[in-house]
Amino acid sequence: MTFALDIKTAQDKAAEAAAAAQTTARQECRRRIIAVLSEAAQINLTAAAAAGLLSAADSAIWRAGLDWIAQMRGTWPTLTEAGLDPRDDANWPPAPTGLAELADRF
């Protein structure tokens, strides 16, 4: 009879911890984006912008919002690399002024 041992090295444990930290940061990023811009608002704003239905002011806010989403998506990997807590507001870029209000209308 042969027994297989599942031995985890320190390197294995570190890799698992790093993967878990990345998952947590990625999920926190998504949660923070959705808290400002629901998925429905993102879809509706994208459609309105594509159809040319946004005012110049709303269009500027929406473009700033898209830039913010890109910044957010670029932030989570750096948080895990630096060992920073993704639950700390100070570690994330702030949403543009007016974005939440714009999203509420869509």
Backbone as ProteinMPNN parsed JSONL, in Angstrom:
{"seq_chain_A": "MTFALDIKTAQDKAAEAAAAAQTTARQECRRRIIAVLSEAAQINLTAAAAAGLLSAADSAIWRAGLDWIAQMRGTWPTLTEAGLDPRDDANWPPAPTGLAELADRF", "coords_chain_A": {"N_chain_A": [[0.835, -1.167, 0.0], [0.557, 2.19, -0.902], [1.171, 5.47, 0.138], [0.319, 8.765, -0.586], [1.861, 11.717, 0.08], [0.97, 14.97, 0.831], [2.83, 17.431, 0.786], [3.578, 20.673, 1.607], [5.745, 23.149, 0.686], [7.567, 25.963, 2.025], [7.763, 27.763, 0.003], [5.611, 26.994, -1.628], [3.492, 27.654, 0.091], [3.859, 30.413, 0.276], [3.357, 31.154, -2.36], [0.665, 30.435, -2.57], [-0.43, 32.215, -0.701], [0.176, 34.645, -1.927], [-1.363, 34.442, -4.252], [-3.911, 34.377, -3.124], [-3.964, 36.917, -1.969], [-3.906, 38.498, -4.269], [-6.353, 37.799, -5.428], [-8.117, 38.772, -3.472], [-7.545, 41.551, -3.595], [-8.243, 42.116, -6.26], [-10.978, 41.515, -6.207], [-11.801, 43.443, -4.36], [-11.252, 45.753, -5.792], [-13.123, 45.533, -7.893], [-15.488, 45.607, -6.368], [-15.377, 48.21, -5.36], [-15.502, 49.749, -7.7], [-18.04, 49.018, -8.689], [-19.589, 49.981, -6.606], [-19.666, 52.672, -7.104], [-20.312, 52.873, -9.817], [-22.717, 51.046, -11.057], [-23.074, 47.909, -12.814], [-25.152, 48.068, -14.657], [-25.386, 50.854, -14.956], [-22.891, 51.402, -16.104], [-23.148, 50.082, -18.578], [-25.385, 51.447, -19.662], [-24.434, 54.098, -19.72], [-22.284, 53.814, -21.471], [-23.671, 53.133, -23.813], [-25.227, 55.47, -24.154], [-23.199, 57.36, -24.511], [-22.014, 56.387, -26.868], [-24.109, 56.786, -28.621], [-24.157, 59.469, -28.728], [-25.629, 60.923, -26.895], [-24.988, 62.137, -24.513], [-24.473, 65.125, -22.649], [-22.001, 67.731, -23.077], [-20.76, 68.203, -20.619], [-21.524, 65.929, -19.124], [-20.339, 63.987, -20.702], [-17.636, 64.574, -20.342], [-17.366, 63.938, -17.631], [-17.952, 61.202, -17.759], [-15.809, 60.28, -19.364], [-13.731, 60.847, -17.584], [-14.488, 59.057, -15.639], [-14.069, 56.617, -16.952], [-11.298, 56.732, -17.179], [-10.696, 56.627, -14.463], [-11.613, 54.04, -13.814], [-9.731, 52.562, -15.247], [-7.432, 53.335, -13.836], [-8.062, 52.228, -11.351], [-8.076, 49.493, -11.975], [-5.422, 49.205, -12.578], [-4.31, 49.597, -10.132], [-4.814, 47.525, -8.222], [-2.984, 45.299, -8.664], [-0.54, 46.432, -7.901], [-0.955, 46.946, -5.234], [-0.95, 44.394, -4.075], [1.632, 43.592, -4.684], [3.074, 45.387, -3.158], [2.287, 44.703, -0.67], [0.187, 46.015, 0.566], [-2.889, 46.885, 2.248], [-5.862, 46.113, 0.689], [-8.314, 46.966, 1.579], [-8.09, 49.449, 2.624], [-9.0, 52.711, 2.183], [-7.22, 54.731, 1.48], [-5.449, 53.604, -0.247], [-6.434, 53.588, -2.786], [-7.341, 55.198, -5.897], [-9.302, 58.195, -5.881], [-12.756, 58.434, -6.843], [-13.88, 60.301, -9.68], [-15.17, 63.618, -9.322], [-18.618, 64.006, -9.376], [-19.161, 61.644, -10.724], [-20.575, 59.526, -9.435], [-23.082, 60.719, -9.168], [-23.768, 61.099, -11.855], [-23.895, 58.415, -12.645], [-26.078, 57.604, -11.137], [-28.162, 58.669, -12.556], [-28.383, 57.008, -14.669]], "CA_chain_A": [[0.0, 0.0, 0.0], [1.353, 3.396, -1.041], [0.507, 6.696, 0.596], [0.838, 9.988, -1.187], [1.916, 12.807, 1.049], [0.812, 16.313, 0.253], [3.717, 18.283, 1.564], [3.696, 22.02, 1.052], [6.959, 23.855, 1.08], [7.38, 27.377, 2.341], [7.558, 28.427, -1.29], [4.227, 26.703, -2.008], [2.624, 28.446, 0.961], [4.004, 31.816, -0.12], [2.666, 31.314, -3.643], [-0.772, 30.4, -2.281], [-0.772, 33.471, -0.028], [0.232, 35.715, -2.932], [-2.539, 34.278, -5.117], [-5.08, 34.788, -2.337], [-3.907, 38.377, -1.838], [-4.3, 39.055, -5.568], [-7.8, 37.603, -5.566], [-8.77, 39.72, -2.563], [-7.386, 42.909, -4.124], [-9.032, 42.204, -7.49], [-12.383, 41.567, -5.797], [-12.027, 44.745, -3.722], [-11.281, 46.711, -6.892], [-14.432, 45.404, -8.54], [-16.506, 46.07, -5.427], [-15.298, 49.666, -5.276], [-16.003, 50.304, -8.961], [-19.486, 48.784, -8.737], [-20.215, 50.845, -5.603], [-19.84, 53.991, -7.733], [-20.917, 52.672, -11.14], [-23.255, 49.701, -11.21], [-22.868, 47.362, -14.155], [-26.198, 48.625, -15.523], [-25.02, 52.244, -15.264], [-21.778, 51.362, -17.057], [-23.693, 49.71, -19.892], [-26.242, 52.526, -20.142], [-23.594, 55.252, -20.042], [-21.548, 53.485, -22.696], [-24.614, 53.25, -24.934], [-25.572, 56.884, -24.335], [-22.028, 58.037, -25.079], [-21.866, 55.929, -28.256], [-25.191, 57.372, -29.408], [-24.019, 60.919, -28.702], [-26.725, 61.466, -26.101], [-24.497, 62.811, -23.314], [-24.078, 66.528, -22.787], [-20.543, 67.89, -23.028], [-20.343, 68.06, -19.217], [-21.664, 64.516, -18.762], [-19.34, 63.252, -21.463], [-16.347, 64.788, -19.671], [-17.39, 63.138, -16.4], [-17.884, 59.798, -18.154], [-14.422, 59.999, -19.766], [-12.952, 60.806, -16.34], [-14.852, 57.803, -15.001], [-13.362, 55.537, -17.646], [-9.897, 56.838, -16.754], [-10.659, 56.166, -13.081], [-11.718, 52.576, -13.846], [-8.418, 52.07, -15.681], [-6.52, 53.521, -12.699], [-8.423, 51.235, -10.337], [-7.608, 48.183, -12.441], [-3.963, 49.21, -12.496], [-3.892, 49.735, -8.743], [-4.858, 46.314, -7.391], [-1.762, 44.475, -8.674], [0.538, 47.097, -7.157], [-1.236, 46.78, -3.805], [-0.496, 43.076, -3.636], [3.097, 43.566, -4.781], [3.615, 46.188, -2.068], [1.802, 44.187, 0.598], [-0.736, 46.98, 1.159], [-4.239, 46.395, 2.519], [-6.799, 46.624, -0.311], [-9.511, 47.515, 2.227], [-7.774, 50.809, 3.061], [-9.394, 53.7, 1.174], [-6.073, 55.54, 1.079], [-4.672, 52.896, -1.259], [-7.162, 53.596, -4.058], [-7.606, 56.534, -6.441], [-10.685, 58.625, -5.644], [-13.636, 58.551, -8.014], [-14.013, 61.689, -10.126], [-16.31, 64.398, -8.859], [-19.798, 63.956, -10.227], [-19.356, 60.345, -11.375], [-21.659, 58.784, -8.771], [-24.333, 61.393, -9.508], [-24.032, 60.761, -13.249], [-24.292, 57.01, -12.671], [-27.436, 57.515, -10.56], [-29.15, 59.046, -13.59], [-28.401, 55.969, -15.694]], "C_chain_A": [[0.889, 1.243, 0.0], [0.526, 4.605, -0.608], [1.161, 7.886, -0.088], [0.772, 11.087, -0.135], [1.805, 14.136, 0.317], [1.596, 17.277, 1.13], [3.839, 19.63, 0.856], [4.957, 22.668, 1.601], [6.61, 25.287, 1.44], [7.118, 28.169, 1.068], [6.132, 28.202, -1.786], [3.256, 27.568, -1.205], [2.683, 29.93, 0.597], [3.275, 32.086, -1.431], [1.158, 31.307, -3.445], [-1.228, 31.701, -1.617], [-0.779, 34.631, -1.016], [-0.98, 35.641, -3.854], [-3.805, 34.716, -4.389], [-5.12, 36.306, -2.181], [-4.322, 39.044, -3.141], [-5.8, 38.932, -5.774], [-8.557, 38.597, -4.699], [-8.701, 41.138, -3.111], [-8.215, 43.109, -5.39], [-10.518, 42.311, -7.156], [-12.719, 42.904, -5.14], [-12.087, 45.846, -4.777], [-12.65, 46.704, -7.563], [-15.541, 45.946, -7.64], [-16.536, 47.592, -5.377], [-15.807, 50.325, -6.559], [-17.525, 50.189, -9.007], [-20.225, 49.649, -7.722], [-20.487, 52.241, -6.17], [-20.642, 53.868, -9.024], [-21.435, 51.245, -11.248], [-22.992, 49.211, -12.633], [-23.907, 47.92, -15.125], [-25.866, 50.062, -15.912], [-23.868, 52.283, -16.264], [-22.27, 51.052, -18.47], [-24.502, 50.859, -20.475], [-25.448, 53.772, -20.513], [-22.784, 55.008, -21.312], [-22.443, 53.636, -23.918], [-24.97, 54.706, -25.208], [-24.414, 57.653, -24.954], [-21.848, 57.656, -26.554], [-22.918, 56.548, -29.161], [-25.124, 58.892, -29.437], [-25.09, 61.611, -27.877], [-26.284, 62.171, -24.824], [-24.182, 64.267, -23.611], [-22.553, 66.597, -22.729], [-20.036, 67.678, -21.602], [-20.418, 66.599, -18.784], [-20.631, 63.662, -19.479], [-17.962, 63.383, -20.815], [-16.272, 63.975, -18.38], [-17.251, 61.661, -16.734], [-16.471, 59.412, -18.578], [-13.513, 59.933, -18.543], [-13.239, 59.507, -15.585], [-14.152, 56.611, -15.642], [-11.876, 55.538, -17.292], [-9.731, 56.299, -15.33], [-10.738, 54.638, -13.018], [-10.371, 51.977, -14.259], [-7.39, 52.218, -14.554], [-6.785, 52.482, -11.615], [-7.882, 49.865, -10.727], [-6.091, 48.083, -12.422], [-3.442, 49.249, -11.073], [-3.828, 48.4, -8.009], [-3.602, 45.461, -7.484], [-0.622, 45.115, -7.863], [0.315, 46.991, -5.654], [-0.708, 45.445, -3.309], [1.024, 42.984, -3.675], [3.731, 44.293, -3.605], [3.166, 45.697, -0.691], [0.851, 45.132, 1.32], [-2.131, 46.38, 1.296], [-5.212, 46.968, 1.499], [-8.083, 47.194, 0.3], [-9.312, 48.954, 2.694], [-8.078, 51.79, 1.929], [-8.205, 54.488, 0.632], [-5.253, 54.896, -0.036], [-5.303, 52.917, -2.645], [-7.328, 55.025, -4.575], [-9.062, 56.925, -6.191], [-11.474, 58.697, -6.951], [-13.748, 60.028, -8.394], [-15.268, 62.349, -9.555], [-17.441, 64.302, -9.871], [-20.091, 62.6, -10.843], [-20.509, 59.566, -10.749], [-23.014, 59.388, -9.118], [-24.739, 61.097, -10.958], [-24.546, 59.322, -13.346], [-25.723, 56.836, -12.148], [-28.521, 57.85, -11.589], [-29.284, 57.984, -14.671], [-28.604, 54.608, -15.081]], "O_chain_A": [[1.837, 1.349, 0.779], [-0.651, 4.736, -0.946], [2.385, 7.994, -0.158], [-0.279, 11.333, 0.458], [2.474, 14.372, -0.689], [1.073, 17.853, 2.084], [4.159, 19.705, -0.33], [5.19, 22.718, 2.809], [5.5, 25.757, 1.188], [6.345, 29.126, 1.065], [5.51, 29.126, -2.311], [2.317, 28.14, -1.758], [1.661, 30.616, 0.613], [2.646, 33.132, -1.59], [0.445, 32.085, -4.079], [-2.295, 32.223, -1.94], [-1.646, 35.502, -0.948], [-1.559, 36.671, -4.199], [-4.673, 35.357, -4.982], [-6.189, 36.911, -2.253], [-5.022, 40.056, -3.117], [-6.442, 39.87, -6.248], [-9.534, 39.196, -5.148], [-9.701, 41.854, -3.092], [-8.825, 44.163, -5.569], [-11.235, 43.109, -7.759], [-13.81, 43.437, -5.345], [-12.89, 46.771, -4.661], [-13.254, 47.756, -7.771], [-16.428, 46.662, -8.104], [-17.61, 48.193, -5.353], [-16.476, 51.356, -6.498], [-18.215, 51.157, -9.327], [-21.377, 50.016, -7.955], [-21.434, 52.909, -5.754], [-21.541, 54.667, -9.286], [-20.657, 50.327, -11.508], [-22.722, 50.002, -13.537], [-23.589, 48.211, -16.278], [-26.043, 50.449, -17.067], [-23.87, 53.111, -17.175], [-21.852, 51.691, -19.436], [-24.333, 51.211, -21.642], [-25.753, 54.43, -21.508], [-22.623, 55.912, -22.132], [-22.031, 54.196, -24.934], [-25.009, 55.131, -26.362], [-24.621, 58.502, -25.822], [-21.562, 58.515, -27.388], [-22.656, 56.807, -30.336], [-25.94, 59.537, -30.096], [-25.421, 62.767, -28.137], [-27.115, 62.746, -24.121], [-23.688, 64.602, -24.688], [-21.898, 65.619, -22.37], [-19.0, 67.046, -21.399], [-19.494, 66.086, -18.155], [-20.108, 62.709, -18.903], [-17.21, 62.411, -20.748], [-15.233, 63.391, -18.071], [-16.511, 60.942, -16.063], [-15.98, 58.346, -18.205], [-12.633, 59.076, -18.463], [-12.344, 58.928, -14.969], [-13.697, 55.703, -14.946], [-11.269, 54.48, -17.126], [-8.758, 55.608, -15.025], [-10.006, 54.013, -12.25], [-9.927, 50.988, -13.675], [-6.57, 51.324, -14.343], [-5.853, 51.925, -11.033], [-7.297, 49.164, -9.901], [-5.539, 46.993, -12.266], [-2.268, 48.968, -10.829], [-2.889, 48.161, -7.25], [-3.172, 44.93, -6.46], [0.159, 44.413, -7.221], [1.274, 46.95, -4.883], [-0.089, 45.372, -2.247], [1.635, 42.37, -2.8], [4.783, 43.89, -3.107], [3.612, 46.215, 0.333], [0.716, 45.066, 2.541], [-2.503, 45.475, 0.549], [-5.382, 48.185, 1.437], [-8.86, 47.842, -0.403], [-10.268, 49.605, 3.116], [-7.487, 51.71, 0.852], [-8.188, 54.869, -0.539], [-4.455, 55.566, -0.692], [-4.763, 52.327, -3.58], [-7.443, 55.96, -3.783], [-9.955, 56.082, -6.279], [-10.925, 58.982, -8.015], [-13.713, 60.901, -7.526], [-16.29, 61.697, -9.341], [-17.239, 64.493, -11.071], [-21.157, 62.41, -11.428], [-21.336, 59.005, -11.468], [-23.984, 58.661, -9.337], [-25.915, 60.874, -11.246], [-25.521, 59.051, -14.048], [-26.482, 56.014, -12.662], [-29.651, 57.37, -11.496], [-30.193, 58.048, -15.499], [-28.646, 53.608, -15.797]]}, "name": "protein", "num_of_chains": 1, "seq": "MTFALDIKTAQDKAAEAAAAAQTTARQECRRRIIAVLSEAAQINLTAAAAAGLLSAADSAIWRAGLDWIAQMRGTWPTLTEAGLDPRDDANWPPAPTGLAELADRF"}
